[in-house]
Amino acid sequence: MIAGLSKVITLYLAPVLALTSIILILLAFLSPVLLLQSRVALLVVSPSLSLTNPGTTSSVDGPTLFLGALGSCSRTSAAANVKCEPPSLSPKYDLSALPNNAPDLLSAPTATTPAFIAISIGFTIIFFFLFTLMSLRHKLGARLATVMDRPGIQRISAWVGVFGFMIGLTAFLVIRMWFGKAVEDFNRSISELGGNGPKIAASTSNGFIMIWVAYVFYAVPLVCALARLHVTATVGK
């Protein structure tokens, strides 16, 4: 039973998890400027009285700002249309929808960070195809199966997967720390203004949750690839 379960995870579940991780990473990376403009973002500035009037249960309408790795989207009210900036690897966020007295503390990470994410996505996609071909090599014909069984191909697949995982996760961790500090400074500045401050608040958003889930899924096929490489190296001795 354990052997059968291991086979199912390695041959079928792991490629599905690899594909799912790619989809989640792409959604988080391309949002909100290209996809899901008002649904997925890394940082959101939304109407709130929590900073200017703590303890209140009243709601307030106002501008909303959605920030991502490639740019920003905004709307002036809940009923207004969402407007987005053109995507860029070195975005400059449009903060014009925010009140004039809002702190000017929201800036994009360095241009190299989105570029590294794009590179990691490329590695991840290559790893997905190599890993899937190796997992399903028994259904691809004898010639292709022989190619996929070569230690060199397995070594390349494992290293590509490691590079994609480490580069991508590190880049997103940098963005998370950058935005976390920006949220802290932004909200503190509004709190210091008291009742005269803008009725908005910043927070990190669901894009980061998608990223952490994606890399948990990514870890499964990566561990399978590394384990397969280890077994191949041990048998070859």
Order of alpha helices (4+ residues) and beta strands (2+ residues): alpha-alpha-beta-beta-beta-beta-alpha-alpha-alpha-beta-alpha
